[in-house]
Amino acid sequence: RTILSLAANYYSGDPAPEEPLKGRISRYAWGDDYHRVVKQRLDRVLQDIRRMEPSTRGVCYVDAGPVMQKVWGAESALGWMGKNSILISRDRGSWFFLGVILLNLELGAERKHGDFCGSCTRCMTSCPSGAIVAPYVLDARRCISYLTVELRGAIPPPLRSCIGNRIFGCDVCQEACPWNRFARRAGEESFAPRAGNSEPELAPLVSLTEEGFARRF
Protein backbone atom coordinates (compact mmCIF):
# COMPACT_ATOMS: atom_id res chain seq x y z
CA ARG A 1 0.00 0.00 0.00
CA THR A 2 2.91 2.35 0.74
CA ILE A 3 6.60 2.54 -0.14
CA LEU A 4 8.84 4.47 2.24
CA SER A 5 11.96 5.76 0.46
CA LEU A 6 14.82 6.64 2.78
CA ALA A 7 18.32 8.04 2.30
CA ALA A 8 21.51 7.71 4.39
CA ASN A 9 24.36 10.16 3.81
CA TYR A 10 27.80 8.57 3.37
CA TYR A 11 29.92 11.58 2.36
CA SER A 12 33.13 11.72 4.41
CA GLY A 13 34.50 14.97 3.01
CA ASP A 14 37.91 13.41 2.37
CA PRO A 15 39.46 14.16 -1.04
CA ALA A 16 39.90 11.41 -3.61
CA PRO A 17 43.53 10.35 -4.15
CA GLU A 18 45.38 11.97 -7.04
CA GLU A 19 48.56 9.88 -6.99
CA PRO A 20 48.75 7.61 -10.05
CA LEU A 21 50.30 4.72 -8.08
CA LYS A 22 47.38 4.66 -5.66
CA GLY A 23 44.07 3.10 -6.59
CA ARG A 24 40.79 4.99 -6.66
CA ILE A 25 37.84 3.31 -5.00
CA SER A 26 34.34 4.75 -5.13
CA ARG A 27 33.44 6.66 -1.97
CA TYR A 28 30.52 4.39 -1.16
CA ALA A 29 32.96 1.51 -0.60
CA TRP A 30 35.42 3.33 1.67
CA GLY A 31 33.68 2.26 4.88
CA ASP A 32 31.70 -0.73 6.13
CA ASP A 33 29.29 -2.69 3.93
CA TYR A 34 26.38 -0.30 3.50
CA HIS A 35 23.95 -3.14 2.79
CA ARG A 36 24.26 -4.28 6.40
CA VAL A 37 24.43 -0.84 8.00
CA VAL A 38 21.41 0.62 6.18
CA LYS A 39 19.39 -2.61 6.45
CA GLN A 40 19.81 -2.52 10.24
CA ARG A 41 18.53 1.07 10.26
CA LEU A 42 15.51 0.17 8.14
CA ASP A 43 14.71 -2.79 10.39
CA ARG A 44 14.68 -0.45 13.40
CA VAL A 45 12.34 1.96 11.60
CA LEU A 46 10.01 -0.94 10.76
CA GLN A 47 10.05 -2.08 14.39
CA ASP A 48 9.09 1.44 15.51
CA ILE A 49 6.19 1.49 13.05
CA ARG A 50 5.00 -1.89 14.35
CA ARG A 51 5.03 -0.58 17.90
CA MET A 52 2.74 2.24 16.80
CA GLU A 53 0.57 -0.01 14.62
CA PRO A 54 0.77 -3.74 15.60
CA SER A 55 -1.02 -4.88 12.41
CA THR A 56 1.88 -3.62 10.27
CA ARG A 57 3.47 -5.98 7.79
CA GLY A 58 6.52 -4.84 5.90
CA VAL A 59 9.77 -5.75 4.21
CA CYS A 60 13.02 -3.78 3.84
CA TYR A 61 15.35 -3.63 0.84
CA VAL A 62 18.82 -2.12 0.40
CA ASP A 63 20.12 -2.72 -3.12
CA ALA A 64 18.65 -6.22 -3.09
CA GLY A 65 15.44 -7.74 -4.39
CA PRO A 66 13.26 -6.65 -7.32
CA VAL A 67 12.96 -3.02 -6.24
CA MET A 68 13.98 0.05 -8.27
CA GLN A 69 15.04 2.26 -5.38
CA LYS A 70 16.08 5.26 -7.49
CA VAL A 71 12.75 5.29 -9.31
CA TRP A 72 10.74 5.25 -6.09
CA GLY A 73 13.06 7.87 -4.59
CA ALA A 74 12.37 10.10 -7.59
CA GLU A 75 8.62 9.62 -7.01
CA SER A 76 9.04 11.05 -3.51
CA ALA A 77 10.46 14.21 -1.98
CA LEU A 78 13.97 12.70 -1.72
CA GLY A 79 15.14 14.10 -5.04
CA TRP A 80 15.13 13.72 -8.80
CA MET A 81 16.90 11.43 -11.24
CA GLY A 82 19.85 13.38 -12.61
CA LYS A 83 21.21 13.26 -16.14
CA ASN A 84 23.78 10.78 -14.83
CA SER A 85 20.85 8.51 -13.74
CA ILE A 86 21.72 9.06 -10.06
CA LEU A 87 19.21 10.42 -7.55
CA ILE A 88 20.06 14.01 -6.57
CA SER A 89 18.84 16.08 -3.63
CA ARG A 90 18.91 19.88 -3.51
CA ASP A 91 19.90 19.66 0.17
CA ARG A 92 22.63 17.00 0.11
CA GLY A 93 23.68 16.33 -3.48
CA SER A 94 23.96 12.64 -4.39
CA TRP A 95 26.33 11.10 -1.84
CA PHE A 96 23.73 8.95 -0.12
CA PHE A 97 22.56 5.35 0.04
CA LEU A 98 18.96 4.43 -0.64
CA GLY A 99 16.65 1.98 1.06
CA VAL A 100 12.94 1.24 0.90
CA ILE A 101 10.35 -0.22 3.25
CA LEU A 102 7.26 -1.77 1.66
CA LEU A 103 4.25 -1.51 3.98
CA ASN A 104 0.70 -2.80 4.04
CA LEU A 105 -0.37 0.52 5.60
CA GLU A 106 -2.05 3.31 3.67
CA LEU A 107 0.04 6.40 4.38
CA GLY A 108 -0.09 9.87 2.88
CA ALA A 109 2.30 10.60 0.02
CA GLU A 110 4.82 13.43 -0.15
CA ARG A 111 4.89 15.73 -3.14
CA LYS A 112 7.18 14.54 -5.92
CA HIS A 113 10.45 16.48 -6.23
CA GLY A 114 11.09 18.63 -9.32
CA ASP A 115 13.99 18.22 -11.76
CA PHE A 116 16.73 20.81 -11.15
CA CYS A 117 19.41 19.69 -13.61
CA GLY A 118 18.40 22.46 -15.99
CA SER A 119 20.80 22.91 -18.91
CA CYS A 120 23.80 21.54 -16.97
CA THR A 121 25.69 18.71 -18.66
CA ARG A 122 28.81 18.52 -16.46
CA CYS A 123 28.22 14.88 -15.58
CA MET A 124 27.97 13.96 -19.26
CA THR A 125 31.06 15.83 -20.41
CA SER A 126 33.19 14.63 -17.47
CA CYS A 127 32.49 10.89 -17.90
CA PRO A 128 35.84 9.31 -18.91
CA SER A 129 34.25 6.55 -20.99
CA GLY A 130 31.32 8.50 -22.47
CA ALA A 131 28.83 6.22 -20.72
CA ILE A 132 26.16 8.93 -20.38
CA VAL A 133 25.12 8.74 -24.02
CA ALA A 134 22.20 11.19 -23.66
CA PRO A 135 20.59 13.13 -20.81
CA TYR A 136 19.21 10.58 -18.32
CA VAL A 137 20.48 7.67 -20.45
CA LEU A 138 23.40 5.58 -19.17
CA ASP A 139 25.02 2.86 -21.27
CA ALA A 140 26.10 0.51 -18.47
CA ARG A 141 28.39 -1.39 -20.85
CA ARG A 142 30.65 1.68 -20.93
CA CYS A 143 30.26 2.71 -17.27
CA ILE A 144 33.46 2.33 -15.25
CA SER A 145 31.46 1.35 -12.17
CA TYR A 146 30.00 -1.57 -14.11
CA LEU A 147 33.33 -2.49 -15.70
CA THR A 148 35.21 -2.58 -12.37
CA VAL A 149 32.50 -4.02 -10.11
CA GLU A 150 29.88 -6.04 -12.00
CA LEU A 151 31.58 -7.23 -15.19
CA ARG A 152 32.68 -10.85 -14.80
CA GLY A 153 34.92 -11.00 -17.86
CA ALA A 154 37.85 -8.92 -19.04
CA ILE A 155 37.38 -5.19 -19.62
CA PRO A 156 37.06 -4.57 -23.39
CA PRO A 157 40.39 -3.25 -24.77
CA PRO A 158 38.93 -0.01 -26.25
CA LEU A 159 37.75 1.03 -22.77
CA ARG A 160 40.87 0.17 -20.78
CA SER A 161 42.55 3.52 -21.31
CA CYS A 162 39.53 5.21 -19.68
CA ILE A 163 39.95 3.30 -16.42
CA GLY A 164 43.16 4.94 -15.23
CA ASN A 165 43.84 4.01 -11.60
CA ARG A 166 40.19 3.29 -10.79
CA ILE A 167 39.95 -0.21 -9.38
CA PHE A 168 36.45 -0.30 -7.88
CA GLY A 169 33.71 2.03 -9.04
CA CYS A 170 33.86 5.58 -10.35
CA ASP A 171 32.61 8.86 -8.85
CA VAL A 172 33.50 11.25 -11.67
CA CYS A 173 29.94 12.18 -12.63
CA GLN A 174 29.10 12.87 -8.98
CA GLU A 175 32.27 14.86 -8.39
CA ALA A 176 31.34 17.02 -11.40
CA CYS A 177 27.77 17.61 -10.23
CA PRO A 178 27.35 21.17 -8.88
CA TRP A 179 24.65 20.03 -6.44
CA ASN A 180 27.29 18.12 -4.49
CA ARG A 181 28.71 21.41 -3.24
CA PHE A 182 25.88 21.14 -0.69
CA ALA A 183 27.08 17.73 0.54
CA ARG A 184 27.55 17.47 4.31
CA ARG A 185 29.79 15.11 6.24
CA ALA A 186 28.04 11.93 7.34
CA GLY A 187 27.55 11.36 11.05
CA GLU A 188 27.59 7.56 10.68
CA GLU A 189 31.01 6.26 11.79
CA SER A 190 30.47 3.03 9.85
CA PHE A 191 30.78 4.98 6.60
CA ALA A 192 34.10 6.62 7.54
CA PRO A 193 37.03 5.45 5.37
CA ARG A 194 38.73 2.28 6.55
CA ALA A 195 42.51 2.38 6.59
CA GLY A 196 43.79 1.70 3.08
CA ASN A 197 40.36 1.72 1.44
CA SER A 198 40.28 5.28 0.18
CA GLU A 199 43.72 5.30 -1.44
CA PRO A 200 45.34 1.84 -1.51
CA GLU A 201 48.78 1.23 -2.97
CA LEU A 202 48.22 -0.38 -6.37
CA ALA A 203 51.19 -2.77 -6.53
CA PRO A 204 50.28 -4.99 -3.51
CA LEU A 205 46.75 -5.46 -4.85
CA VAL A 206 48.08 -7.46 -7.80
CA SER A 207 48.69 -10.47 -5.53
CA LEU A 208 45.48 -10.10 -3.49
CA THR A 209 43.68 -13.44 -3.12
CA GLU A 210 39.92 -13.89 -2.99
CA GLU A 211 40.18 -14.55 0.75
CA GLY A 212 42.31 -11.46 1.24
CA PHE A 213 39.86 -9.38 -0.79
CA ALA A 214 36.92 -10.51 1.36
CA ARG A 215 38.83 -9.80 4.59
CA ARG A 216 39.97 -6.37 3.48
CA PHE A 217 36.86 -5.04 1.75
N, C-alpha and C positions, 0 to 999 in steps of 0.2 A: 504493500500500500504506500510505503514511503521509503525513499533512499536518502540517507544522511551522507553528505559528502564532507569530508574533513581533511584538513591540511596540517602538516607538521613541518615547521621550519628546520632546515639542516645547515644553513649557511654559517660557516665558522669565521669568515672574515679574513682568513689567511690567504696570502697570494699564491697563485699557481706557480710551480717551479719553472724557471726559464733556462736552466742549465741543460744543454743538449745530452749530457751523459746521465741525466736523471730522468726517470720515467714519469709521464703524466698520467695520473689516475683521476677519473671523474670525481668531483667533490662528494657526490652521494655515497661513494664507497670508501671515503677516508676513515669513517668511524665504524661502529658496530653494525651488524646486519639490520637494516631498517625494517625488513619484513617482521622480525621478531619484536623489535622495539615498538613500532607503530601498532602491530596486532595486539600487543599487551594493553596499549592505551585504549584501543577500540573496545576490547573486551571489558575494560573497567567502565567505559561509558555505557555499554550495553547492560552491565550489571546495575548501574545507577538507574537506568530507565526502568529496569525490571522491578527495582525497589519501589519506584513511584507508580508503576502499573504492572502488577503481577501477571497479567494475562499476556504480556509481551513475548513474542517470538521473534528472533532475529538471527542474522548471521553476518560475520565481519569478513571483509576481504582487504588484503594489501598486496597488490600486484600478483594476485593468484585467483584462479577461478574465472568463469566466463563473464567478467564484468569490465566494461569500458570506463575506467575511473575518470579519465580526462573528459570524456563526453558528458558524464553526469556532473562533473565539477563545473563544466561550462554551462550547464543548464541551471546552475545555482548562482549564488552571490559570491562564490569563491573567486571567479575570474573568467577569462575568455581564452579561447584557443588561439594562440599566436600564430604568426606566419611560419614559425618553425615547428608548429604542431605541438607545442608545449603550453600547458596552462599557465597563464600570467595573471598576477594580481596587481592592482594599482598600489596596494599598500606594502607588498613584500616582494614584488618581482616574481621570479619563478623558481627560486631555490627552496622548494618544499616537496615533501612526500605527500602522496594522496592515499586515502583509505575510504571505504564506504561501509555503512551498516544498512542492511536491508531489514525493514521492519514490517510487521503485520498491522501496525498502528496507522491511522489516518492523521497525519500531521499537516499543518499549514506550510505552504511553500514560500520560499524567499523569491524575491524578484530576480530574474535572470540578469547577469552582468552584461554590460555593453562591450563592444569591441573597440579597443583604444590603440590598435597598431597604427591606424591612420595610413600615411603614405610611406612610413618607415620600412626599409628593406635591409637594415644592417645585418640581421641574422642570415639572410639569403646571400648577401655579397661576401660575408665573412666565412662561410662554410668552406673548409679546405677541399672537400671532395665534390662540391656542387650538388649535394644531396637534396637541397630544398629546390626542387625543379620549378616550382611555381608557388605563389602565395598560398599557404596552408596545405601544400602538397609536398610530402617527404617521400623520396625514393629510398626505402630502407636498404636496398641493395648497395647503395653508395654511402650510407651513413656510417661514420667511423665508430659510433657506439655499437651498431650492429656488427660491423666487421671485427671488432676487438672483443666483443662479449658473447654474441649469439651465434655467429657463424661457426659451423663445425669443421669446415674444410679450410684450405689455404686461402689467404686474401688474394683476390685477383691481381695479377701483376700491374695492370694499368693504374690501380688505386694505391699501390704500396708507397709511392712517393708522397702521397697526401697524409700518410699516417704520422710521419715524423717520429717523435719520442712518445707518442700516446700508446699506452699498453693496455688500458682498460677504460673504455668510454671516451667521451669527448664533450667538453663544455663550451666550445667556441661560440655557438649560436646564443647561448645564455650570457656569456661574458660580453657579447656585443650588444645585447638588448638594453636599451636605455632605461627600461623600467627597473632593472636590477640595481640601479643607483639607490633605490629605496630599500634594498635588502638590509635586514637587521641580523645581528648575531643571534644564533640559536641558544636557548637556555638549557637545552637537553645535553647533558655531558656525554651521553652515549654516542652522539653524533660528532663529537670533537675528534680531530685527526689522531689516529693511532700512530705510534712511532714508526716511521718508515713507510707509511701508507700514502702520505701526500706527495713525497718526492723520493722514491726509492732509487738506489743506485742500479743502473741498468745491467751492468755486467754480471753480478751475482744471480740475477733472475734467470739467466740462460740455463743454469743447472737446477732450477727449482723443480722438485718432484711434485706429483699430485698431492701426496700427503703433506708436503711442506706448504704447498699453496693453500690447502684447506686450513692448516694450522695458522698461517699468517693472515689470511684474508677472511 
